[in-house]
Amino acid sequence: MEQSAEQSQEEVIGLGEDWRLVEALLPDRWMEMARELGAFQRARGIADARALLQVMLIHLGEGCGLRETAARASLAGIAQVSDVALLKRLRSCGPWFEWLAQALRAAPELRDAQSDAGAQGLLGGRQLRVVDGSVVREPGVTGSQWRLHYAIGLPGLQCQEVHLGPSDEGETLKRFQVHAGDIFVADRGYAHPGGIAHVRRHGGDVIVRMNLVTLPLAHPATGQPLDVLQQVRGLQVGQAGSWPAILKVKAERGGQRSQEIAGRLCAVRKSAAAAALGRERVRRESMRGRTQVQPQTLEAAGYVLVFTTLAPSVQAAQVMALYRLRWQIELEFKRLKSLIQLGHLKKHDARAARSWLQGKLLVALLIARLIAHAERVSPWGYEIAWFAAPPRALSVA
């Protein structure tokens, strides 16, 4: 009995030490911001913002239901609240979670890690950013859908930017901030002239996958539409090639004038097996949309077509190799949906759903910070301010 009591006391001490480590990773004024943003307005079973975050992390990090979360919080002596009260608290936490996540993404150690990684020769120190979107559904046939717009930096894999909105909000590069020198890598969903113009206008470059209709490419000498298939037919299996092209951007209502963006069409010919899989995918999508497959669409499925604004000094094979890195964000979504359970949206209320999603993203960022901390932690288990190892980006592997 005495041994059990001693063991319980050791567990409490350990939990306290673990929480102090988590709290040390949080931004300054995080408790004050809980009041300013309306997440914590009165105690009523939860003493302060610290206890509120602890309770919410039980719900979001452990994946516990609200009733189980309330029971665990009570047993741990953190809070005395009902599941209904927790749901009301969760609804109010969305802006606070979003602020915390933004502050974590802007943390100096993560920015330094990214810049150090870029300085090691990645395209002359330029930042490579991979963007994509993913749909998160509420349970049930009539459950609403949300779209997550996500950006990570390579090779560090840190989340740099995230936007959450309804599923009918399309994918576009206009949604992301662009710094001079950024190189955006994106899939076909982002192959829109307006988004590419947005990146170029702010001093960035793009590597965007395309098909035969998404981007109106023209021949730079004649200004006539570029016959993409005619250009790429001469490629051998595994061979990459590039051809100068101009992207014509139409004038936007009340926005920028029409313009032409200089770039290149880059392509690689697929193997016979990969081309067959691509044609089969095209046929399935055609059947799903009840449309007729065009012969040129089937032919284009035998290639990977990319538009880039990078200078010709970056060879076609290098452009295609950089585009292959886009797969890292697909793996990131798999991790978020499997390990963090981001794909299992359990809230039917729109306000609670948004808060829940923002909280899940906060959990993912906290885990990333903990991993980065563990990689450079001192032998005695913690860092000291006057002797801390320099931050290091996580490898792509």
C-alpha distance (Angstrom), angle and dihedral (degrees) to the residues before:
residue distance angle dihedral
M1 . . .
E2 3.81 . .
Q3 3.80 89.5 .
S4 3.81 90.5 52.3
A5 3.82 91.3 50.9
E6 3.82 90.9 48.8
Q7 3.81 90.6 49.1
S8 3.82 90.7 49.8
Q9 3.81 90.2 50.5
E10 3.83 90.5 50.8
E11 3.80 90.2 51.2
V12 3.82 91.2 51.8
I13 3.83 90.8 50.1
G14 3.81 90.5 48.2
L15 3.77 91.9 50.4
G16 3.78 89.9 50.2
E17 3.79 91.3 52.5
D18 3.81 91.4 47.6
W19 3.78 91.4 51.0
R20 3.80 92.1 50.0
L21 3.80 88.1 55.2
V22 3.82 91.5 50.8
E23 3.79 91.8 46.1
A24 3.82 90.9 50.8
L25 3.82 88.4 60.9
L26 3.80 93.7 54.5
P27 3.82 120.5 97.8
D28 3.79 123.9 -102.1
R29 3.82 117.7 -82.5
W30 3.80 92.0 17.3
M31 3.81 91.5 141.4
E32 3.81 94.0 47.4
M33 3.80 90.2 49.5
A34 3.81 89.5 57.2
R35 3.81 87.8 66.5
E36 3.80 95.7 39.3
L37 3.82 92.3 52.0
G38 3.80 94.6 44.2
A39 3.80 98.7 -111.3
F40 3.82 93.7 118.9
Q41 3.79 117.1 29.3
R42 3.79 103.7 145.7
A43 3.80 136.9 8.5
R44 3.82 106.9 -126.2
G45 3.82 97.5 152.3
I46 3.82 96.8 -19.8
A47 3.80 113.2 77.9
D48 3.80 101.6 -155.8
A49 3.80 146.1 -24.6
R50 3.80 90.8 -76.4
A51 3.79 91.7 59.7
L52 3.80 90.4 43.7
L53 3.81 91.9 55.7
Q54 3.80 91.5 45.9
V55 3.79 91.0 53.1
M56 3.80 92.7 46.2
L57 3.81 91.4 50.1
I58 3.80 89.2 54.9
H59 3.79 88.2 55.5
L60 3.82 97.2 40.5
G61 3.79 102.9 31.2
E62 3.78 99.3 39.2
G63 3.79 94.8 36.7
C64 3.80 92.1 -128.6
G65 3.78 121.6 159.4
L66 3.78 118.3 -112.7
R67 3.80 93.9 -101.6
E68 3.81 92.7 49.7
T69 3.80 90.2 44.8
A70 3.80 90.6 54.4
A71 3.81 90.6 49.3
R72 3.81 93.6 48.9
A73 3.79 92.4 46.8
S74 3.80 89.8 51.8
L75 3.82 93.9 48.9
A76 3.80 91.0 48.5
G77 3.79 91.1 49.9
I78 3.81 92.3 -120.9
A79 3.78 100.7 118.1
Q80 3.80 144.4 -13.4
V81 3.79 107.1 -140.3
S82 3.78 139.0 129.9
D83 3.79 125.8 -117.5
V84 3.82 90.0 -108.5
A85 3.80 90.6 53.7
L86 3.79 90.2 49.0
L87 3.80 91.0 54.2
K88 3.81 89.9 52.8
R89 3.80 90.0 49.1
L90 3.79 91.0 49.0
R91 3.81 91.9 53.4
S92 3.81 89.3 58.5
C93 3.81 96.1 47.0
G94 3.81 99.2 70.8
P95 3.84 98.5 93.5
W96 3.81 90.8 42.8
F97 3.81 92.5 50.8
E98 3.80 89.7 48.0
W99 3.82 91.6 50.9
L100 3.81 91.6 48.6
A101 3.80 91.8 49.4
Q102 3.80 93.0 49.0
A103 3.79 90.8 49.2
L104 3.81 91.2 50.1
R105 3.81 91.7 50.0
A106 3.81 89.6 51.3
A107 3.82 93.9 49.1
P108 3.85 111.7 135.7
E109 3.81 94.1 -128.0
L110 3.81 91.5 57.1
R111 3.80 92.9 46.1
D112 3.80 90.7 48.2
A113 3.79 90.9 48.4
Q114 3.77 90.9 52.9
S115 3.80 94.1 46.8
D116 3.81 91.4 47.1
A117 3.79 89.8 51.9
G118 3.79 91.3 49.0
A119 3.80 91.9 48.0
Q120 3.80 90.2 59.9
G121 3.80 91.6 79.4
L122 3.79 105.4 -74.4
L123 3.82 99.1 150.8
G124 3.77 92.4 -38.9
G125 3.79 94.5 -47.7
R126 3.81 95.6 -52.6
Q127 3.80 118.5 146.0
L128 3.80 116.0 -108.4
R129 3.82 110.7 -152.2
V130 3.79 125.1 -172.3
V131 3.82 117.5 -159.4
D132 3.78 132.8 -173.7
G133 3.78 142.6 145.6
S134 3.79 133.3 -125.4
V135 3.79 132.9 -169.4
V136 3.82 121.4 -127.1
R137 3.81 116.7 -164.4
E138 3.76 132.5 -156.5
P139 3.82 115.5 -130.3
G140 3.78 121.6 -86.6
V141 3.78 134.9 39.2
T142 3.79 93.3 -78.4
G143 3.80 96.0 40.9
S144 3.78 114.1 131.9
Q145 3.79 122.6 -116.8
W146 3.79 132.4 -129.9
R147 3.78 128.5 -161.3
L148 3.78 121.8 -140.4
H149 3.82 115.1 -152.9
Y150 3.80 107.5 -160.7
A151 3.82 137.9 -177.6
I152 3.80 127.6 -171.5
G153 3.79 130.7 -178.3
L154 3.79 124.1 -127.7
P155 2.94 137.4 -101.8
G156 3.81 91.3 7.2
L157 3.85 95.3 53.7
Q158 3.81 91.2 -146.4
C159 3.79 116.7 152.0
Q160 3.80 106.4 -111.5
E161 3.78 104.2 175.1
V162 3.78 137.6 6.4
H163 3.80 134.0 -178.6
L164 3.78 127.2 -173.1
G165 3.78 124.3 -158.6
P166 3.80 146.0 133.1
S167 3.79 116.9 -52.6
D168 3.79 92.5 -113.5
E169 3.81 90.2 67.1
G170 3.79 103.0 103.2
E171 3.77 127.3 -133.3
T172 3.80 113.4 -96.5
L173 3.79 137.3 154.5
K174 3.80 88.1 -131.7
R175 3.80 87.8 79.2
F176 3.81 93.6 67.0
Q177 3.78 131.6 74.6
V178 3.80 114.5 -115.6
H179 3.79 126.5 -152.4
A180 3.79 122.5 -166.9
G181 3.79 109.6 -85.5
D182 3.81 96.8 21.8
I183 3.80 115.4 141.1
F184 3.81 113.3 -152.5
V185 3.81 119.3 -154.8
A186 3.80 114.8 -165.6
D187 3.78 144.2 158.6
R188 3.81 128.9 -115.2
G189 3.80 93.3 -77.2
Y190 3.80 89.0 71.8
A191 3.82 96.0 47.1
H192 3.81 95.5 113.3
P193 3.82 124.2 128.7
G194 3.81 93.5 -133.3
G195 3.80 93.8 55.3
I196 3.80 93.0 46.9
A197 3.80 89.5 48.8
H198 3.82 88.6 52.5
V199 3.82 91.1 55.5
R200 3.80 93.9 45.8
R201 3.80 92.2 46.7
H202 3.82 89.4 59.9
G203 3.80 95.8 46.1
G204 3.81 100.6 -96.0
D205 3.80 134.7 122.7
V206 3.79 132.9 -137.7
I207 3.79 140.6 -142.9
V208 3.80 103.5 -168.4
R209 3.77 128.8 169.0
M210 3.80 113.9 -128.6
N211 3.78 143.3 -179.6
L212 3.79 131.5 -148.8
V213 3.80 96.9 -77.7
T214 3.82 110.2 29.9
L215 3.80 98.4 76.3
P216 3.84 122.9 38.9
L217 3.82 99.4 -140.2
A218 3.78 120.7 -175.0
H219 3.81 135.5 -167.5
P220 3.83 108.1 -98.1
A221 3.82 93.6 -139.2
T222 3.79 101.6 45.0
G223 3.81 102.9 20.8
Q224 3.81 88.9 -133.0
P225 3.83 120.7 135.4
L226 3.79 111.2 -79.9
D227 3.82 114.7 -118.1
V228 3.80 97.8 -137.1
L229 3.81 96.9 -172.5
Q230 3.77 92.5 49.4
Q231 3.80 89.4 55.4
V232 3.79 97.1 48.9
R233 3.83 101.3 39.5
G234 3.78 92.1 89.5
L235 3.81 93.8 61.3
Q236 3.79 119.9 110.7
V237 3.81 122.4 -138.8
G238 3.81 108.6 -70.6
Q239 3.78 93.0 8.6
A240 3.81 119.3 128.3
G241 3.79 124.8 -152.2
S242 3.81 139.4 173.9
W243 3.80 135.6 -153.4
P244 3.84 129.1 -170.8
A245 3.80 112.8 -106.8
I246 3.78 141.1 170.0
L247 3.79 122.6 -136.2
K248 3.80 112.3 -146.0
V249 3.80 113.3 -145.9
K250 3.78 117.3 -164.4
A251 3.79 121.5 -137.5
E252 3.80 114.4 -92.6
R253 3.77 122.1 -134.2
G254 3.80 106.1 -94.7
G255 3.81 90.6 -8.4
Q256 3.79 140.9 78.7
R257 3.78 122.5 -14.6
S258 3.80 122.4 -111.9
Q259 3.78 111.9 -77.8
E260 3.78 145.2 168.2
I261 3.80 122.9 -120.9
A262 3.79 118.5 -156.4
G263 3.78 115.5 -135.9
R264 3.77 145.0 124.2
L265 3.76 138.5 -95.0
C266 3.80 107.6 -132.2
A267 3.78 123.3 -173.0
V268 3.78 143.6 168.5
R269 3.80 126.0 -160.4
K270 3.80 115.1 -122.0
S271 3.77 125.5 -132.6
A272 3.80 117.6 -99.8
A273 3.82 91.9 -102.1
A274 3.81 93.8 48.2
A275 3.82 91.3 45.9
A276 3.81 90.5 52.0
L277 3.80 90.5 52.1
G278 3.80 89.8 49.2
R279 3.81 92.8 51.7
E280 3.80 90.6 47.9
R281 3.80 89.8 52.2
V282 3.79 90.3 51.2
R283 3.80 91.1 51.5
R284 3.82 92.0 50.1
E285 3.79 91.9 50.2
S286 3.79 89.8 48.3
M287 3.80 91.9 52.2
R288 3.79 90.8 47.4
G289 3.79 91.5 51.3
R290 3.81 93.4 38.4
T291 3.79 92.9 -126.5
Q292 3.79 133.0 135.6
V293 3.80 115.9 -104.9
Q294 3.79 112.6 -125.3
P295 3.85 118.4 -138.8
Q296 3.81 91.7 -125.7
T297 3.81 90.0 54.1
L298 3.80 90.4 56.0
E299 3.80 90.2 47.8
A300 3.81 92.0 49.6
A301 3.82 88.9 54.2
G302 3.81 86.7 72.9
Y303 3.81 91.6 67.8
V304 3.78 140.6 53.9
L305 3.81 105.1 -131.0
V306 3.81 120.9 -162.9
F307 3.79 134.3 176.6
T308 3.80 116.8 -151.3
T309 3.79 136.5 175.1
L310 3.81 93.2 -159.0
A311 3.78 116.4 124.5
P312 3.83 118.8 -93.8
S313 3.81 88.2 -108.8
V314 3.82 85.2 79.8
Q315 3.78 100.5 74.3
A316 3.80 123.7 -134.8
A317 3.81 93.1 -109.0
Q318 3.82 89.7 52.5
V319 3.81 91.3 49.3
M320 3.79 90.9 52.1
A321 3.82 90.8 46.5
L322 3.80 89.8 52.6
Y323 3.79 90.4 49.6
R324 3.82 89.9 54.6
L325 3.82 87.6 64.1
R326 3.81 87.4 69.5
W327 3.80 86.8 84.5
Q328 3.81 88.7 75.3
I329 3.80 90.9 75.3
E330 3.81 90.3 52.6
L331 3.80 87.8 55.5
E332 3.81 88.9 48.1
F333 3.80 90.6 55.6
K334 3.81 89.8 49.0
R335 3.80 90.0 52.8
L336 3.80 92.4 47.7
K337 3.80 93.1 48.9
S338 3.80 97.4 42.1
L339 3.80 106.8 32.9
I340 3.82 98.7 27.6
Q341 3.85 92.8 30.9
L342 3.79 91.3 -133.0
G343 3.79 89.9 152.0
H344 3.81 94.6 60.9
L345 3.79 101.5 76.9
K346 3.81 105.3 -175.6
K347 3.79 100.0 178.5
H348 3.81 122.3 95.0
D349 3.80 94.5 -175.7
A350 3.83 111.0 88.5
R351 3.79 95.4 -139.8
A352 3.81 93.1 46.7
A353 3.82 90.5 45.8
R354 3.80 92.2 54.9
S355 3.82 91.3 47.7
W356 3.81 90.7 47.6
L357 3.81 91.9 51.9
Q358 3.81 92.6 46.5
G359 3.81 88.8 49.5
K360 3.80 92.1 51.1
L361 3.79 90.2 52.1
L362 3.80 88.8 50.0
V363 3.82 89.9 53.0
A364 3.82 90.3 51.4
L365 3.81 91.6 51.2
L366 3.80 92.3 47.6
I367 3.80 89.8 52.4
A368 3.82 90.2 50.1
R369 3.81 90.2 51.0
L370 3.82 90.8 48.7
I371 3.81 91.2 51.0
A372 3.80 91.5 49.3
H373 3.82 89.2 47.9
A374 3.81 92.5 49.6
E375 3.81 92.2 52.4
R376 3.78 92.6 60.8
V377 3.81 101.9 28.5
S378 3.80 118.5 132.2
P379 3.84 122.3 -109.4
W380 3.79 92.2 -102.1
G381 3.79 92.5 59.8
Y382 3.78 105.3 -102.5
E383 3.81 141.9 54.3
I384 3.79 127.0 -108.5
A385 3.78 120.1 -147.1
W386 3.82 97.5 -124.2
F387 3.82 95.6 50.7
A388 3.79 114.2 34.2
A389 3.77 123.2 149.4
P390 3.83 114.3 -117.6
P391 3.81 114.8 -95.7
R392 3.77 117.6 -97.9
A393 3.78 128.6 -161.1
L394 3.78 118.9 -120.4
S395 3.78 112.8 -106.8
V396 3.79 120.4 -110.9
A397 3.81 88.9 -115.7
